[in-house]
Amino acid sequence: MQIDPQDHEIPAYIAEVLFRLQMPEIAREYLNRARSIKPSAPFVRYIEFVAAHAEFGMQAALPLAWQLVEEGSEDRKGSWYEPMMYVMMAGDITGTQAATL
């Protein structure tokens, strides 16, 4: 099997799984690989949001989630839907409503 060396989604997806498994050191390597291939791709930026939440919590992840929602990019593998739900959940937790959506 051949893997396209210019495919940014494979290392990004591996990074997502590793962040969710709480293996941030290894996950960062894959995220950096995805960034080096296509840094502005919505899915890569989504993984940056996943990383921020995994490593630093809501305070760090919420601004990235808002940015992804406001840009309204293609919902590639949850890259728009999950940040949208995160923003709404954060509103419920903090007692504020996401009325500006």
DSSP file with accessible surface (Angstrom, degrees, kcal/mol):
  #  RESIDUE AA STRUCTURE BP1 BP2  ACC     N-H-->O    O-->H-N    N-H-->O    O-->H-N    TCO  KAPPA ALPHA  PHI   PSI    X-CA   Y-CA   Z-CA
    1    1 A M              0   0  213      0, 0.0     2,-0.4     0, 0.0     0, 0.0   0.000 360.0 360.0 360.0 135.6    0.0    0.0    0.0
    2    2 A Q        -     0   0  186      2,-0.0     2,-0.5     3,-0.0     0, 0.0  -0.874 360.0-156.0-107.2 137.6    1.3    3.4   -0.9
    3    3 A I        -     0   0   96     -2,-0.4     0, 0.0     4,-0.0     0, 0.0  -0.953  25.8-116.7-113.4 131.7    0.5    6.6    1.1
    4    4 A D    >   -     0   0   97     -2,-0.5     3,-1.9     1,-0.2    -2,-0.0  -0.496  17.1-149.3 -65.5 119.5    0.6    9.9   -0.6
    5    5 A P  T 3  S+     0   0  100      0, 0.0    -1,-0.2     0, 0.0    -2,-0.0   0.673  96.8  56.0 -67.7 -13.2    3.4   11.9    1.2
    6    6 A Q  T 3  S+     0   0  128     31,-0.0     2,-0.8     2,-0.0    -2,-0.1   0.325  77.7 112.7 -98.6   7.7    1.5   15.1    0.5
    7    7 A D    <   -     0   0   50     -3,-1.9     3,-0.1     1,-0.2    31,-0.1  -0.712  42.0-177.3 -83.0 113.4   -1.7   13.9    2.2
    8    8 A H  S  > S+     0   0   24     -2,-0.8     4,-1.6     1,-0.2    -1,-0.2   0.713  72.1  68.2 -82.5 -21.4   -2.2   16.1    5.3
    9    9 A E  H  > S+     0   0   25      2,-0.2     4,-2.8     1,-0.2     5,-0.2   0.842  91.2  58.8 -73.0 -32.8   -5.3   14.3    6.6
   10   10 A I  H  > S+     0   0   64      2,-0.2     4,-2.4     1,-0.2     5,-0.2   0.976 111.4  39.1 -63.9 -52.5   -3.6   11.0    7.5
   11   11 A P  H  > S+     0   0   10      0, 0.0     4,-2.5     0, 0.0    -1,-0.2   0.892 116.4  53.6 -65.9 -31.4   -1.1   12.5   10.0
   12   12 A A  H  X S+     0   0    0     -4,-1.6     4,-2.4     2,-0.2    -2,-0.2   0.927 109.3  47.5 -65.6 -43.2   -3.8   14.9   11.2
   13   13 A Y  H  X S+     0   0  124     -4,-2.8     4,-2.3     2,-0.2    -1,-0.2   0.920 111.4  50.3 -64.2 -41.8   -6.2   12.0   11.9
   14   14 A I  H  X S+     0   0   57     -4,-2.4     4,-2.5     1,-0.2    -1,-0.2   0.923 109.8  51.8 -62.0 -41.6   -3.5   10.0   13.7
   15   15 A A  H  X S+     0   0    0     -4,-2.5     4,-2.8    -5,-0.2     5,-0.2   0.922 107.3  52.9 -60.3 -43.5   -2.8   13.1   15.8
   16   16 A E  H  X S+     0   0   20     -4,-2.4     4,-2.3     1,-0.2    -2,-0.2   0.942 110.3  46.9 -58.3 -47.9   -6.5   13.4   16.7
   17   17 A V  H  X S+     0   0   57     -4,-2.3     4,-1.6     1,-0.2    -1,-0.2   0.933 113.0  49.4 -61.0 -43.3   -6.6    9.8   17.9
   18   18 A L  H  <>S+     0   0   22     -4,-2.5     5,-2.6     1,-0.2    -1,-0.2   0.886 109.5  50.9 -67.2 -37.9   -3.4   10.2   19.9
   19   19 A F  H ><5S+     0   0    3     -4,-2.8     3,-1.7     1,-0.2    -1,-0.2   0.927 110.2  50.1 -63.2 -41.8   -4.6   13.4   21.6
   20   20 A R  H 3<5S+     0   0  127     -4,-2.3    -1,-0.2     1,-0.3    -2,-0.2   0.791 108.3  53.0 -68.3 -24.8   -7.8   11.6   22.5
   21   21 A L  T 3<5S-     0   0  113     -4,-1.6    -1,-0.3    -5,-0.2    -2,-0.2   0.317 120.0-113.7 -87.5   6.1   -5.7    8.8   23.9
   22   22 A Q  T < 5S+     0   0  168     -3,-1.7    -3,-0.2     1,-0.1    -2,-0.1   0.904  78.2 129.2  60.7  46.9   -3.8   11.4   26.0
   23   23 A M     >< +     0   0   74     -5,-2.6     4,-2.3    -8,-0.2     3,-0.3  -0.547  21.8 159.6-122.1  63.7   -0.6   10.9   24.2
   24   24 A P  H  >  +     0   0   30      0, 0.0     4,-2.6     0, 0.0     5,-0.2   0.803  64.9  59.9 -65.1 -30.9    0.2   14.5   23.4
   25   25 A E  H  > S+     0   0  144      2,-0.2     4,-0.9     1,-0.2    -6,-0.1   0.943 114.1  36.0 -63.2 -47.0    4.0   14.2   22.8
   26   26 A I  H  > S+     0   0   70     -3,-0.3     4,-1.4     1,-0.2     3,-0.5   0.903 115.0  57.2 -71.7 -38.9    3.5   11.7   19.9
   27   27 A A  H  X S+     0   0    0     -4,-2.3     4,-2.7     1,-0.2    -2,-0.2   0.889 100.5  57.8 -59.5 -41.3    0.4   13.5   18.7
   28   28 A R  H  X S+     0   0   67     -4,-2.6     4,-2.9     1,-0.2    -1,-0.2   0.865 101.1  57.0 -58.9 -36.8    2.3   16.8   18.3
   29   29 A E  H  X S+     0   0  122     -4,-0.9     4,-1.8    -3,-0.5    -1,-0.2   0.931 110.8  42.6 -60.5 -44.5    4.7   15.1   15.9
   30   30 A Y  H  X S+     0   0   63     -4,-1.4     4,-2.4     2,-0.2    -2,-0.2   0.890 113.4  51.8 -70.8 -38.2    1.9   14.0   13.7
   31   31 A L  H  X S+     0   0    0     -4,-2.7     4,-2.8     1,-0.2    -2,-0.2   0.930 109.3  50.6 -63.1 -42.4    0.2   17.4   14.0
   32   32 A N  H  X S+     0   0   80     -4,-2.9     4,-2.1     1,-0.2    -1,-0.2   0.880 109.0  51.9 -62.9 -36.6    3.4   19.1   13.0
   33   33 A R  H  X S+     0   0  133     -4,-1.8     4,-1.1    -5,-0.2    -1,-0.2   0.936 110.8  47.2 -64.1 -45.1    3.7   16.9   10.0
   34   34 A A  H >X S+     0   0    0     -4,-2.4     4,-2.6     1,-0.2     3,-0.5   0.919 111.5  51.7 -62.6 -41.6    0.2   17.7    8.9
   35   35 A R  H 3< S+     0   0   71     -4,-2.8    -1,-0.2     1,-0.2    -2,-0.2   0.875 105.4  55.4 -61.3 -39.1    0.9   21.5    9.4
   36   36 A S  H 3< S+     0   0   92     -4,-2.1    -1,-0.2    -5,-0.2    -2,-0.2   0.787 113.0  42.5 -68.1 -24.3    4.0   21.2    7.3
   37   37 A I  H << S-     0   0   41     -4,-1.1    -2,-0.2    -3,-0.5    -1,-0.2   0.908 140.6  -6.3 -86.1 -47.2    2.0   19.8    4.4
   38   38 A K    ><  +     0   0  107     -4,-2.6     3,-1.5    -5,-0.1     6,-0.2  -0.564  64.5 176.8-153.0  79.9   -1.1   22.1    4.5
   39   39 A P  T 3  S+     0   0   79      0, 0.0    -3,-0.1     0, 0.0    -4,-0.1   0.770  80.3  48.6 -63.9 -28.0   -1.2   24.4    7.5
   40   40 A S  T 3  S+     0   0   92     -5,-0.1    -5,-0.1     4,-0.1    -2,-0.0   0.442  78.1 125.3 -95.3   3.8   -4.4   26.3    6.6
   41   41 A A    <>  -     0   0    2     -3,-1.5     4,-2.5     1,-0.1     3,-0.3  -0.368  66.1-128.8 -62.9 135.9   -6.5   23.2    5.9
   42   42 A P  H  > S+     0   0   44      0, 0.0     4,-2.3     0, 0.0     5,-0.1   0.875 108.1  52.3 -54.8 -39.1   -9.7   23.2    8.0
   43   43 A F  H  > S+     0   0    2      2,-0.2     4,-1.9     1,-0.2     5,-0.1   0.895 109.2  49.3 -68.1 -36.6   -9.0   19.6    9.3
   44   44 A V  H  > S+     0   0    0     -3,-0.3     4,-1.6    -6,-0.2    -1,-0.2   0.938 112.4  48.0 -65.3 -43.5   -5.5   20.5   10.4
   45   45 A R  H  X S+     0   0   41     -4,-2.5     4,-1.6     1,-0.2    -2,-0.2   0.862 108.0  56.0 -65.9 -34.7   -6.9   23.6   12.2
   46   46 A Y  H  X S+     0   0    1     -4,-2.3     4,-2.3    -5,-0.3    -1,-0.2   0.914 104.7  52.3 -61.8 -40.6   -9.6   21.4   13.8
   47   47 A I  H  X S+     0   0    0     -4,-1.9     4,-2.9     1,-0.2    -2,-0.2   0.861 103.3  57.9 -67.4 -30.8   -6.9   19.2   15.2
   48   48 A E  H  X S+     0   0   46     -4,-1.6     4,-2.4     2,-0.2    -1,-0.2   0.907 106.9  48.7 -62.5 -38.6   -5.2   22.3   16.7
   49   49 A F  H  X S+     0   0    3     -4,-1.6     4,-2.3     2,-0.2    -2,-0.2   0.932 111.1  49.4 -63.5 -46.4   -8.5   22.8   18.5
   50   50 A V  H  X S+     0   0    8     -4,-2.3     4,-2.7     1,-0.2    -2,-0.2   0.921 112.1  49.3 -59.0 -43.1   -8.5   19.2   19.6
   51   51 A A  H  X S+     0   0    0     -4,-2.9     4,-2.7     2,-0.2     5,-0.4   0.917 108.5  52.2 -63.7 -44.0   -5.0   19.6   20.8
   52   52 A A  H  X>S+     0   0   10     -4,-2.4     4,-2.7     1,-0.2     5,-0.8   0.918 113.1  44.8 -60.1 -43.3   -5.7   22.8   22.7
   53   53 A H  H  X5S+     0   0   93     -4,-2.3     4,-1.3     3,-0.2    -2,-0.2   0.940 114.5  48.5 -66.1 -44.5   -8.6   21.1   24.6
   54   54 A A  H  <5S+     0   0   52     -4,-2.7    -2,-0.2    -5,-0.2    -1,-0.2   0.880 124.2  29.4 -64.3 -38.1   -6.6   18.0   25.3
   55   55 A E  H  <5S+     0   0   65     -4,-2.7    -2,-0.2    -5,-0.2    -1,-0.2   0.807 138.0  14.7 -94.5 -31.6   -3.6   19.8   26.6
   56   56 A F  H  <5S-     0   0  140     -4,-2.7     3,-0.3    -5,-0.4     4,-0.3   0.465  93.9-132.3-128.4  -7.7   -4.9   23.0   28.1
   57   57 A G    >X< -     0   0   24     -4,-1.3     4,-2.0    -5,-0.8     3,-0.6  -0.275  52.2 -32.2  88.2-168.5   -8.7   22.7   28.5
   58   58 A M  H 3> S+     0   0   50      1,-0.2     4,-2.8     2,-0.2    -1,-0.2   0.840 125.7  62.8 -62.6 -38.9  -11.6   24.9   27.6
   59   59 A Q  H 34 S+     0   0  178     -3,-0.3    -1,-0.2     1,-0.2    -2,-0.1   0.879 113.7  35.3 -56.8 -38.9   -9.9   28.3   28.1
   60   60 A A  H <> S+     0   0   37     -3,-0.6     4,-0.6    -4,-0.3    -1,-0.2   0.832 120.7  47.0 -83.0 -34.2   -7.4   27.5   25.3
   61   61 A A  H  X S+     0   0    0     -4,-2.0     4,-2.5    -9,-0.3    -2,-0.2   0.817  95.9  70.7 -82.0 -30.5   -9.8   25.6   23.0
   62   62 A L  H  X S+     0   0   41     -4,-2.8     4,-2.8     1,-0.2     5,-0.2   0.906  96.2  50.2 -60.7 -44.5  -12.8   27.9   23.0
   63   63 A P  H  > S+     0   0   80      0, 0.0     4,-2.1     0, 0.0    -1,-0.2   0.907 112.9  48.2 -60.4 -36.9  -11.2   30.7   20.9
   64   64 A L  H  X S+     0   0   49     -4,-0.6     4,-2.3     2,-0.2    -2,-0.2   0.899 110.5  51.5 -68.4 -38.7  -10.1   28.2   18.3
   65   65 A A  H  X S+     0   0    0     -4,-2.5     4,-2.4     1,-0.2     5,-0.2   0.938 109.8  49.3 -61.6 -47.2  -13.6   26.6   18.3
   66   66 A W  H  X S+     0   0   60     -4,-2.8     4,-3.1     1,-0.2     5,-0.2   0.911 109.7  52.4 -57.4 -44.6  -15.2   30.1   17.8
   67   67 A Q  H  X S+     0   0   88     -4,-2.1     4,-2.0    -5,-0.2    -1,-0.2   0.930 110.2  47.0 -60.2 -45.1  -12.8   30.8   14.9
   68   68 A L  H  X>S+     0   0    3     -4,-2.3     4,-1.0     1,-0.2     5,-0.8   0.904 114.4  47.9 -64.4 -39.3  -13.6   27.5   13.2
   69   69 A V  H ><5S+     0   0   13     -4,-2.4     3,-0.6     1,-0.2    -2,-0.2   0.943 111.4  49.4 -66.7 -47.5  -17.4   28.1   13.6
   70   70 A E  H 3<5S+     0   0  144     -4,-3.1    -1,-0.2     1,-0.3    -2,-0.2   0.857 107.7  54.2 -63.2 -34.8  -17.2   31.7   12.4
   71   71 A E  H 3<5S-     0   0   96     -4,-2.0    -1,-0.3    -5,-0.2    -2,-0.2   0.770  93.2-151.3 -70.6 -24.4  -15.3   30.7    9.3
   72   72 A G  T <<5 +     0   0   47     -4,-1.0    -3,-0.1    -3,-0.6     3,-0.1   0.850  27.3 176.6  58.7  38.7  -17.9   28.2    8.4
   73   73 A S      < -     0   0   26     -5,-0.8    -1,-0.1     1,-0.2    -2,-0.0  -0.153  42.4 -66.9 -70.5 169.5  -15.5   25.9    6.6
   74   74 A E        -     0   0  135      1,-0.1     2,-2.1     6,-0.1    -1,-0.2  -0.243  49.6-117.3 -54.7 137.2  -16.5   22.6    5.2
   75   75 A D    >   +     0   0   78      4,-0.1     2,-0.7    -3,-0.1     3,-0.5  -0.508  44.6 175.5 -81.8  75.9  -17.4   20.1    7.8
   76   76 A R  G >  S-     0   0  100     -2,-2.1     3,-1.3     1,-0.3    -3,-0.0  -0.744  71.3 -24.8 -87.6 110.7  -14.6   17.7    7.1
   77   77 A K  G 3  S-     0   0  107     -2,-0.7    -1,-0.3     1,-0.3    -2,-0.0   0.867 129.6 -46.5  55.2  40.1  -14.6   14.8    9.6
   78   78 A G  G <> S+     0   0   17     -3,-0.5     4,-1.7     1,-0.1    -1,-0.3   0.568  97.6 138.4  85.0   9.5  -16.4   17.0   12.2
   79   79 A S  T <4 S+     0   0    0     -3,-1.3    -6,-0.1     1,-0.2    -4,-0.1   0.624  83.5  22.3 -70.0 -11.5  -14.1   20.0   11.7
   80   80 A W  T  > S+     0   0   76     -8,-0.1     4,-2.1     3,-0.1    -1,-0.2   0.676 122.3  53.0-113.7 -44.4  -17.1   22.4   11.9
   81   81 A Y  H  > S+     0   0  130      1,-0.2     4,-2.5     2,-0.2     5,-0.2   0.922 107.8  49.7 -61.9 -47.2  -19.8   20.4   13.7
   82   82 A E  H  X S+     0   0   66     -4,-1.7     4,-2.3     1,-0.2    -1,-0.2   0.935 111.6  47.3 -65.0 -44.7  -17.7   19.5   16.8
   83   83 A P  H  > S+     0   0    0      0, 0.0     4,-2.6     0, 0.0    -1,-0.2   0.904 111.1  54.0 -61.4 -36.1  -16.4   23.1   17.4
   84   84 A M  H  X S+     0   0   30     -4,-2.1     4,-2.2     1,-0.2    -2,-0.2   0.944 110.7  44.7 -61.0 -46.9  -20.0   24.3   17.0
   85   85 A M  H  X S+     0   0   78     -4,-2.5     4,-2.7     1,-0.2    -1,-0.2   0.881 111.3  54.8 -65.4 -34.6  -21.2   21.9   19.7
   86   86 A Y  H  X S+     0   0   19     -4,-2.3     4,-2.8    -5,-0.2    -2,-0.2   0.925 107.5  49.0 -63.8 -44.4  -18.2   22.8   21.9
   87   87 A V  H  X S+     0   0    3     -4,-2.6     4,-1.9     2,-0.2    -2,-0.2   0.925 113.1  47.4 -62.4 -43.5  -19.2   26.5   21.7
   88   88 A M  H  X S+     0   0   85     -4,-2.2     4,-1.8     2,-0.2    -2,-0.2   0.921 112.8  48.6 -65.2 -41.8  -22.7   25.7   22.6
   89   89 A M  H  X S+     0   0   81     -4,-2.7     4,-2.5     1,-0.2    -2,-0.2   0.917 108.5  53.8 -63.7 -41.8  -21.6   23.4   25.5
   90   90 A A  H  X S+     0   0    2     -4,-2.8     4,-2.7     1,-0.2     6,-0.3   0.891 105.9  54.0 -61.9 -37.2  -19.3   26.1   26.8
   91   91 A G  H  X>S+     0   0    5     -4,-1.9     5,-1.3     1,-0.2     4,-0.9   0.906 109.6  47.1 -62.7 -40.6  -22.2   28.5   26.9
   92   92 A D  H  <5S+     0   0  113     -4,-1.8     3,-0.2     3,-0.2    -2,-0.2   0.915 114.0  47.5 -67.2 -40.6  -24.2   26.1   29.0
   93   93 A I  H  <5S+     0   0  108     -4,-2.5    -2,-0.2     1,-0.2    -1,-0.2   0.916 117.8  40.1 -68.2 -41.8  -21.3   25.5   31.3
   94   94 A T  H  <5S-     0   0   81     -4,-2.7    -1,-0.2    -5,-0.2    -2,-0.2   0.531 111.7-115.5 -87.9  -6.4  -20.4   29.1   31.8
   95   95 A G  T  <5S+     0   0   62     -4,-0.9     2,-0.3     1,-0.3    -3,-0.2   0.609  79.2 115.3  83.2  10.4  -24.0   30.3   32.0
   96   96 A T      < -     0   0   83     -5,-1.3     2,-0.3    -6,-0.3    -1,-0.3  -0.817  61.1-129.0-108.5 154.3  -23.8   32.3   28.8
   97   97 A Q        -     0   0  140     -2,-0.3     2,-1.5    -3,-0.1     3,-0.3  -0.797  13.8-127.7-102.6 148.2  -25.7   31.6   25.7
   98   98 A A    >   +     0   0   22     -2,-0.3     3,-1.6     1,-0.2   -10,-0.1  -0.306  56.7 145.1 -85.7  53.3  -24.1   31.3   22.2
   99   99 A A  T 3   +     0   0   90     -2,-1.5    -1,-0.2     1,-0.3    -3,-0.0   0.721  57.8  68.4 -68.2 -21.4  -26.7   33.9   21.0
  100  100 A T  T 3         0   0  120     -3,-0.3    -1,-0.3     1,-0.2    -2,-0.1   0.547 360.0 360.0 -77.2  -6.0  -24.3   35.4   18.5
  101  101 A L    <         0   0   87     -3,-1.6    -1,-0.2     0, 0.0    -2,-0.1   0.631 360.0 360.0 -69.2 360.0  -24.3   32.3   16.4
